[in-house]
Amino acid sequence: MADPHGFLRVHREQPSERSIDTRLGDYHEFVEEPSDESVRKQASRCMDCGIPFCHQGCPLGNLIPEWNDLVYRGRLDEAVERLHTTNNFPEVTGRICPAPCEASCVLNIDNAPVSIKTVERHLASYAMEQGLRPVIATQQRGQRVAIVGSGPAGLAAAQQLCRQGYQVTVFEKDDRVGGLLRYGIPDFKLEKHIVDARIEQMRTEGVVFNTGVLIGRDISIEDFRHNFDAVILCGGARKPRELDIPGRQSSGIYPAMLYLEQQNRFNAGDRIDADQRIDAHGKNVIVIGGGDTGSDCVGTANRQGAKHVLQLEIMPRPPDHRSDQNPWPEWPMILRTSSSHREGCERQWSLMSKRFEHIDGQLTGLSVVDVAFANGVLIEREESTRILPADLVFLAMGFVGPDADDLLGQWGVSCAPNGNIITTREGSTNVSGVFAAGDMSRGQSLVVWAIADGRRVAAGVDVFLQKTSLAECSV
C-alpha cells in the first residue's frame, strides 16, 4: 500500500491557510487547496498496516489505505470511486470532521499520523471539479419514503434509498436544504456552493426536496402515513443547553446557533433587519462553552470586527499531550486550538458563570468564579469572584436533545429520558414504518456519525420495505 518507506521519507504536512489578515475580511474558506504532488506525497506516508486502525476511528468504514495507495499512484478517478463507496459526502467530512481516523492512525503513536483528512478533501475537490455524476437507480421499486430533515443524516439516507430505486421526498422546515450544513457550519469552514453541488446531484438522481414545510402544521401525520410507505425522522438535536442564572433576560445574550444561522443567512443575501442583527463589531464578546460551536462563534465574531473575544470553559484546561490513561488509538483528550482561536481569542478554563450584569436590561458584564473538581464535586474557590466586561454573550454549552417535542408526540414514537428517539439497530422506532437517524436518535455528534447513521438506517428501511412488499404479494 502506497510507498512502504514513505512515512520515513516524508514528513506530515497540513494544507496552508490563508493569512489571518486576509481571511478575516471575508467568509471564504480559510484553507488553501494543496497541489496534487504535495497530496500524493502525504498519501505515500500510509503504511501497509497489518491492521489499519484508522478504520476503528471512522464509523463509515472508509477504505483509507486503498484510496491513499491510489492517490500515491496517481489514479485519482479510481480513488474517488473508492472514497464514495462508503462516504456520500467526503467534500463535507474532508472539511469539518475532526478526523478520528487520524487519531487512530498507527503513525499517530509518534504524533505524526497520515494526513487522511487532507487527502480526502483533495479527492472530493477533484471529484467536484470533474462534475458530480448522478447515480441513477437501475430499477424502480415503486414504494415511497419520506425523510424529515435535510441535515447530513437525512441527506445520506435519501441518496442511498433513491439509488436503490425508491421514490424519496425530503421535507425541510427551513427555506433551504442542508440542515446544520447550511445554517450551523460557518461559511469559512464550509462554503455553501459545496452543499448546493451535492443537492443538485441528488435532484438529478431523483430525490425531491420540499422546503419551508413543518410537519404536523403544513402536512398532517395522517397524510404522511397515507402517502408514504416509510418515514425517517432526521430532525437533529438542536435544543440548546440553557444557562439559568440571574440576569439571563438581559439584552445581548444569545444561543450560539441563533448567531451562526443569522450570519450564514446574511452571507447568503438574506435581508436582516437592523434591529435584529447580531453584530459583534467593536464589542467585548464572551463565548461560554469550549467546543466546536463555541469556536465557530469566535471565528464569526472575529470577522465581524469584535473588540475582544473571550471563550470560557467550566472544565479544567486539557493537557497538551496524551496522558498514560489516554493511550493510542483512543481519541486524544488534549487541548485543541482551532483556526478561529488562532485568529484572535483569549481562552480561560475552570470558570463558572454566576450572574449576567446589566444596566437597565442591557448586558454589561459576566460575573464568574474560579472552580475546581475534587472527587467529582464542583468546588467554588472563595474570594475569586470577578466581573468580566461583556457587550455580547453567546451560549455554546452543547445541546440537550431534539427541539421537536410536539412532532415526536404526534408520531407516537418512544423517547429516552434525554429526549432522543429510541430505535433498534436498524433504526426502526416503536411505530411500524417510522425510523429515526442522526442526532435525533443518537444525540449531538459528529457529521461522520450522522452520515453513517443515515446509511445504516437506509439499509434498515430497505429491508423493511422489501419484507412489506413480499408480504403484500403473498396476500
C-alpha positions in Angstrom: 0.0 0.0 0.0 1.4 3.4 -1.1 5.2 3.7 -0.6 6.4 1.2 2.0 9.1 3.7 3.1 7.0 6.9 2.6 6.5 7.5 6.3 10.3 7.5 6.8 11.0 9.9 3.9 8.1 12.3 4.0 7.1 14.5 7.0 3.5 15.1 7.9 2.2 18.4 6.5 -1.1 20.1 6.7 -2.5 22.4 4.0 -1.5 26.1 4.1 -4.0 28.6 5.5 -4.8 32.0 4.1 -3.3 34.7 6.1 -5.3 35.8 9.1 -5.5 39.4 7.9 -6.9 38.3 4.6 -9.4 35.8 5.8 -10.8 38.0 8.5 -12.0 40.3 5.7 -14.4 37.7 4.2 -16.2 34.4 4.9 -14.4 32.2 2.3 -12.8 29.0 3.5 -9.5 29.6 5.3 -7.7 26.5 3.9 -5.8 26.8 0.7 -6.1 23.8 -1.7 -2.8 21.9 -1.8 -1.1 20.7 -5.1 -1.6 17.3 -6.5 2.0 16.5 -5.8 2.0 17.5 -2.2 -1.1 15.4 -1.6 0.5 12.5 -3.4 3.5 12.7 -1.0 1.2 12.8 2.0 -0.7 9.8 0.8 2.7 8.0 0.3 3.1 8.0 4.1 0.2 5.5 4.5 1.8 2.3 5.8 1.0 -1.3 4.8 -0.5 -1.9 8.3 -1.4 -5.4 9.3 -4.4 -3.9 11.0 -5.4 -0.4 9.7 -6.6 1.2 12.9 -7.8 4.2 11.0 -10.9 2.0 10.4 -11.5 2.0 14.1 -11.7 5.8 14.2 -14.1 6.1 11.3 -17.7 4.9 11.7 -18.1 5.0 7.9 -15.6 2.2 7.4 -13.8 4.3 4.8 -11.3 2.4 2.7 -8.5 4.7 3.7 -5.4 2.6 2.9 -6.9 1.8 -0.5 -7.5 5.3 -1.7 -4.3 6.5 -0.2 -2.5 4.0 -2.3 -4.4 5.0 -5.4 -3.7 8.7 -4.8 0.0 7.9 -4.4 0.0 6.1 -7.8 -1.9 9.0 -9.5 -5.0 7.0 -10.1 -7.4 9.7 -8.8 -10.5 8.6 -10.6 -10.3 5.1 -9.0 -9.5 6.7 -5.6 -12.6 8.9 -5.9 -14.7 5.8 -6.6 -13.3 4.0 -3.6 -13.9 7.1 -1.4 -17.6 7.4 -2.5 -18.1 3.7 -1.8 -18.5 4.4 1.9 -19.0 8.1 2.2 -21.8 10.1 0.5 -20.3 13.5 1.3 -16.5 13.5 1.5 -16.4 17.1 0.5 -18.1 17.8 3.9 -16.2 15.4 6.1 -12.9 16.5 4.5 -13.6 20.0 5.7 -15.4 19.8 9.1 -14.8 16.3 10.5 -12.2 16.3 13.4 -10.7 13.2 11.8 -10.9 10.5 14.4 -9.3 8.3 11.7 -6.1 10.3 12.1 -6.2 9.9 15.8 -6.3 6.1 15.3 -3.6 6.0 12.6 -0.6 3.8 13.6 1.7 6.7 12.8 -0.1 8.7 15.5 1.9 6.7 18.0 4.6 9.2 17.2 2.1 12.1 16.9 2.5 12.3 13.1 -0.4 10.5 11.5 -1.1 10.3 7.8 -2.9 13.5 6.6 -6.0 11.5 5.9 -8.4 14.5 6.0 -6.2 16.4 3.6 -6.2 13.6 1.1 -9.9 13.1 1.5 -10.7 16.8 0.9 -8.4 16.9 -2.1 -10.1 13.9 -3.7 -13.5 15.4 -3.0 -12.5 18.7 -4.6 -11.1 16.8 -7.6 -14.5 15.0 -7.9 -16.3 18.3 -7.7 -14.1 19.8 -10.4 -14.8 16.8 -12.7 -18.6 17.2 -12.0 -20.6 15.0 -9.7 -22.1 12.4 -11.9 -25.6 11.2 -10.8 -26.1 7.6 -10.0 -29.4 6.6 -11.4 -31.2 3.5 -10.0 -31.3 0.6 -12.3 -34.8 -0.4 -11.3 -37.7 1.5 -9.7 -39.4 -0.2 -6.7 -42.5 2.0 -6.6 -42.5 2.5 -2.8 -42.3 5.9 -1.4 -40.1 7.1 1.5 -40.4 10.4 3.3 -37.4 11.9 5.2 -38.0 14.7 7.7 -34.9 16.9 8.0 -32.2 17.6 5.4 -29.1 17.5 7.5 -26.2 15.0 6.8 -28.2 12.0 8.2 -31.3 12.8 6.2 -29.4 13.5 3.0 -27.3 10.3 3.3 -30.4 8.2 3.8 -32.2 10.0 0.9 -29.3 9.4 -1.5 -28.9 5.7 -0.5 -32.6 4.9 -0.9 -33.0 6.9 -4.1 -30.2 4.9 -5.7 -31.9 1.7 -4.7 -35.0 2.7 -6.7 -37.3 4.2 -4.0 -39.2 7.4 -4.5 -37.7 9.7 -1.9 -39.0 13.0 -0.7 -37.1 15.2 1.8 -39.1 17.6 3.9 -37.2 20.6 5.4 -38.7 23.2 7.7 -36.2 25.9 6.7 -36.2 27.7 3.4 -33.1 26.0 2.1 -31.8 22.4 2.1 -28.8 21.3 4.3 -29.8 21.5 7.9 -26.7 22.2 10.1 -24.5 22.1 7.0 -26.4 25.1 5.7 -27.1 27.1 8.8 -24.9 25.7 11.5 -21.4 25.5 9.9 -19.8 28.9 9.2 -19.0 29.6 5.5 -15.3 30.0 6.4 -15.3 26.2 7.2 -17.8 25.0 4.5 -18.8 27.3 1.7 -22.4 26.6 0.6 -21.8 26.1 -3.1 -20.3 22.8 -1.9 -23.6 21.8 -0.4 -25.5 23.1 -3.4 -23.5 21.0 -5.8 -24.3 17.8 -3.9 -28.0 18.8 -3.6 -28.2 19.3 -7.4 -26.7 15.8 -7.9 -29.3 14.3 -5.7 -32.1 16.2 -7.5 -30.8 14.8 -10.8 -30.8 11.3 -9.2 -34.5 11.7 -8.4 -34.7 13.0 -4.8 -37.5 15.5 -4.3 -36.9 18.4 -1.8 -39.8 20.3 -0.2 -38.6 23.2 1.9 -40.5 25.5 4.2 -42.6 22.6 5.4 -43.3 22.0 9.1 -44.6 18.5 9.7 -47.7 18.5 11.9 -48.6 22.0 10.7 -48.3 22.1 7.0 -48.7 18.4 6.5 -50.6 16.2 9.0 -49.1 13.0 10.3 -52.2 11.2 8.9 -51.2 12.4 5.4 -47.7 11.1 5.9 -48.9 7.7 6.9 -51.3 7.5 4.0 -48.9 8.8 1.3 -45.6 7.1 2.3 -44.6 3.5 2.9 -41.8 4.5 5.4 -40.7 7.7 7.2 -37.3 8.5 8.6 -37.1 11.3 11.2 -33.8 13.2 10.9 -34.6 16.4 12.6 -31.4 16.7 14.6 -30.9 17.7 18.2 -30.8 21.4 18.3 -32.3 22.2 21.6 -29.6 24.3 23.3 -28.5 23.8 26.9 -29.6 26.9 28.9 -27.7 28.9 31.5 -30.3 29.8 34.1 -28.6 32.4 36.2 -29.6 35.9 37.3 -29.7 38.4 34.5 -30.4 35.8 31.8 -33.1 38.0 30.3 -30.7 40.9 29.6 -30.3 42.1 26.1 -27.2 40.9 24.4 -27.3 37.2 25.3 -27.9 34.7 22.5 -27.9 30.9 21.8 -24.8 30.2 19.7 -26.8 28.6 16.9 -29.1 31.7 16.5 -25.9 33.7 16.0 -24.3 31.4 13.5 -27.5 30.8 11.5 -28.1 34.6 11.2 -24.6 35.2 9.8 -25.0 32.4 7.3 -28.3 33.8 6.1 -26.7 37.3 5.9 -23.9 35.8 3.8 -26.4 34.1 1.5 -28.0 37.5 0.8 -31.0 37.4 3.1 -32.2 40.7 4.5 -31.7 41.0 8.2 -33.5 44.0 9.9 -31.0 46.3 11.6 -32.8 45.9 15.0 -32.5 42.1 14.7 -28.9 42.0 13.5 -26.4 40.4 16.0 -23.2 42.3 15.3 -20.0 42.0 17.4 -18.3 44.9 15.7 -16.3 46.9 18.4 -17.8 44.9 21.2 -16.4 42.7 24.1 -17.6 39.2 23.3 -17.8 36.2 25.7 -18.4 32.8 24.4 -19.5 30.3 27.1 -18.5 26.8 26.0 -15.3 25.4 24.7 -16.4 23.1 21.9 -16.6 23.4 18.2 -19.8 25.5 18.2 -18.1 28.0 20.6 -15.1 28.1 18.3 -17.4 28.9 15.3 -18.8 31.8 17.3 -15.2 33.0 17.9 -14.4 33.0 14.2 -17.6 34.7 13.3 -17.1 37.5 16.0 -13.6 38.0 14.7 -14.8 38.5 11.2 -17.4 41.0 12.4 -14.6 43.0 14.0 -15.1 42.3 17.7 -13.0 44.4 20.1 -12.1 41.4 22.2 -13.2 37.8 22.2 -13.0 35.6 25.3 -14.0 31.9 25.4 -14.8 30.3 28.8 -15.0 26.7 29.8 -16.1 25.3 33.2 -13.8 22.2 32.8 -10.1 22.3 33.5 -7.6 23.1 30.7 -6.9 19.9 28.8 -3.3 18.7 28.7 -1.1 19.4 25.7 -0.2 15.8 25.3 -1.8 12.4 25.9 -1.7 11.1 29.4 -0.9 7.5 30.3 -4.6 6.9 30.9 -5.4 8.0 27.3 -3.2 5.8 25.1 -3.3 5.4 21.3 -5.5 4.5 19.5 -8.1 6.2 21.7 -9.3 9.7 20.8 -6.7 12.0 22.4 -8.2 14.2 25.2 -5.9 17.1 24.6 -6.1 20.8 24.1 -7.3 21.7 20.7 -6.7 25.1 19.1 -8.9 25.8 16.0 -8.2 28.2 13.2 -10.7 30.6 14.8 -8.7 30.6 18.0 -5.5 31.4 16.1 -7.3 34.4 14.6 -7.6 36.1 18.0 -9.1 34.8 21.1 -8.4 34.7 24.8 -9.3 31.4 26.5 -9.9 30.7 30.2 -10.8 27.4 31.9 -12.2 26.3 35.3 -14.6 29.3 35.4 -18.3 29.1 36.3 -20.7 31.8 35.3 -22.7 33.2 38.3 -24.6 36.3 37.0 -25.1 38.4 34.0 -24.5 42.0 34.9 -26.7 44.7 33.2 -27.8 48.3 33.4 -31.5 48.8 32.5 -31.6 45.4 30.9 -28.6 45.9 28.7 -25.7 43.4 29.3 -22.6 45.0 30.7 -20.6 42.0 32.1 -20.5 38.5 33.3 -19.8 37.6 37.0 -17.6 34.5 37.2 -15.9 32.4 39.9 -12.9 30.0 39.7 -13.8 26.4 40.3 -12.1 23.1 40.8 -13.2 19.5 40.8 -12.5 17.3 43.8 -13.7 13.7 43.6 -16.2 14.7 41.0 -17.6 17.5 43.1 -17.5 21.1 41.8 -16.0 23.5 44.4 -16.0 27.3 44.0 -12.8 29.0 45.1 -13.5 31.5 47.8 -12.9 35.2 47.0 -12.3 34.6 43.3 -15.5 36.1 42.0 -15.0 38.9 39.5 -16.8 40.6 36.7 -15.7 40.3 33.1 -16.8 43.1 30.7 -19.2 41.8 28.1 -21.4 43.5 25.5 -22.4 40.2 23.8 -22.5 36.7 25.3 -23.1 33.5 23.2 -24.2 30.3 24.9 -22.4 27.4 23.3 -22.7 24.8 26.0 -24.0 22.0 23.9 -27.4 20.6 23.1 -29.9 18.5 25.1 -31.9 16.7 22.5 -34.4 17.2 19.7 -36.2 20.5 19.5 -39.4 18.8 18.3 -41.3 17.5 21.3 -44.7 18.2 19.7 -43.8 16.5 16.5 -42.5 13.4 18.3 -45.6 13.3 20.3 -47.8 13.3 17.2 -45.8 10.5 15.7 -46.1 8.5 18.9 -42.5 7.4 19.0 -40.9 6.4 22.3 -38.1 8.6 23.6 -35.4 8.2 26.2 -35.3 10.5 29.2 -32.9 12.7 27.4 -35.4 13.2 24.6 -33.7 11.1 22.0 -35.8 8.7 19.9 -35.4 5.1 20.9 -34.5 2.9 17.9 -33.4 -0.6 17.1 -30.1 -1.3 15.4 -31.8 -0.9 12.1 -33.2 2.5 13.1 -36.8 1.5 13.5 -38.9 3.0 16.3 -41.9 1.5 18.2 -44.2 2.8 15.4 -44.2 0.5 12.4 -42.7 2.1 9.3 -41.3 5.0 11.2 -37.5 5.2 11.6 -35.0 7.7 13.0 -31.4 8.6 12.3 -28.7 11.0 13.2 -28.7 13.3 16.2 -32.4 12.8 16.7 -31.8 9.3 17.9 -28.1 9.3 18.7 -27.8 12.7 20.3 -25.5 15.5 19.2 -22.5 14.0 17.5 -20.1 14.4 14.6 -21.1 14.8 11.0 -19.3 11.5 10.1 -21.6 9.7 12.6 -24.7 11.4 11.1 -23.7 10.2 7.6 -23.0 6.7 8.9 -26.4 6.7 10.7 -28.2 7.8 7.6 -26.6 5.0 5.6 -27.3 2.4 8.3 -31.0 3.3 8.7 -31.5 3.5 4.9 -30.4 -0.2 4.8 -32.9 -0.9 7.6 -35.7 0.8 5.6 -34.8 -1.2 2.5 -35.1 -4.5 4.4 -38.4 -3.3 5.9 -39.9 -2.3 2.6 -38.8 -5.5 0.8 -40.4 -7.5 3.6 -43.6 -5.4 3.3 -43.6 -5.9 -0.5 -43.2 -9.6 -0.2 -46.0 -9.8 2.4 -48.4 -7.9 0.1 -47.5 -10.1 -2.8 -48.3 -13.2 -0.7 -51.8 -12.0 0.3 
